[in-house]
Amino acid sequence: MDVRQALRRDARWRWWEIALLAALAASWFGLPGHALLGNEIAILALFALSLDLILGYAGIVSLGHAAFFGVGAYGAALFAKHVLPDPLVGLVVAMAAAALLGLLTSPLILRGTDLTRLMVTLGVAAVLYELANRFDQITGGADGLQGVVIGPLPGGLEFDLAGRVAWGYSLAVLVLALLLCRRLVHSPFGTGLQALRDNRLRASALGLNVNARLVAVYAIAAALAGAAGALLAQTTGFASLDVLDFHRSADVMLVVVIGGAGWLWGGVLGAIAFKLLHDLIASWTPQYWTFWLGLFLVVLMLVGRERLLRPWTWWRRAP
């Protein structure tokens, strides 16, 4: 079997992938009373998808992914307020701004160890947070950016208070991003990414341009994270310093850990599990929900994702 045949085989749609896509679409029709929560899950899933692209497929560890999320959110909000309220144009502008930031900061992640990348990415996000706080005449500072009005979607669909249109909009962008990323990771480019993730020195010896691939995937992931931030700003009509806060980067890392890195559906399933756990535990014990979430993560890491729903196997030695 040659390389082309192997790529075609790996790119074939599995039945469960089609079923998951159908479930995403069906959720919009079947759960109209949970539109606001569904919109949050779709945005978080897109954000997690962007992180998984660099973490699971390129081996780039980041604790500052909120930098691109925040740039996308502020970019979309400022564009809608001062230039044009069209959401699709604003989405493209936000993605371009986040991708540009990814290109400008990508040289910082090309060298060093994982610990170095953690600190560098965390530092970039912290710098942007302080800049947004300092230039409050532009960003609104701690009070947030006020007066953001988003126009209707094509077809005259206006964002409603119930969140149905917002949820459908975010779901559509998420599905498009999934299709794009699936095509990307099953291409020769994606195969090369996985090769340099496993052994960068060997991939370089085989003739792969390691730095160019890392810069490219970092910019693509930044654009997707910017799209997630733009969706949040457009569907809520608001942007604040919270979009650049450290907890954004930490939460999306937890989502990828829960769902599993290195497969695109991990971000989607992890976002669903994280949000549902958050809402369930917070309604049960609002003061200590982080304790129970932390306990869940400890159990998940100790017993493994495959055995999590089979507690009778937890005390057996993992194969």
Secondary structure, DSSP 4 states (H G I P E B T S, - for coil): --HHHHHHHHHSPPHHHHHHHHHHHHHHHH-GGGHHHHHHHHHHHHHHHHHHHHHTTT----S-THHHHHHHHHHHHHHHHHT---HHHHHHHHHHHHHHHHHHHGGGGSSS-HHHHHHHHHHHHHHHHHHHHH-HHHH-GGG-B------PBTTTB---TT-HHHHHHHHHHHHHHHHHHHHHHTSHHHHHHHHHHH-HHHHHHTT--HHHHHHHHHHHHHHHHHHHHHHHHHHHT-B-GGGGSHHHHHHHHHHHHHH-TTSTHHHHHHHHHHHHHHHHHHHH-TTSHHHHHHHHHHHHHHH-TTTTT-GGGTTSPP-
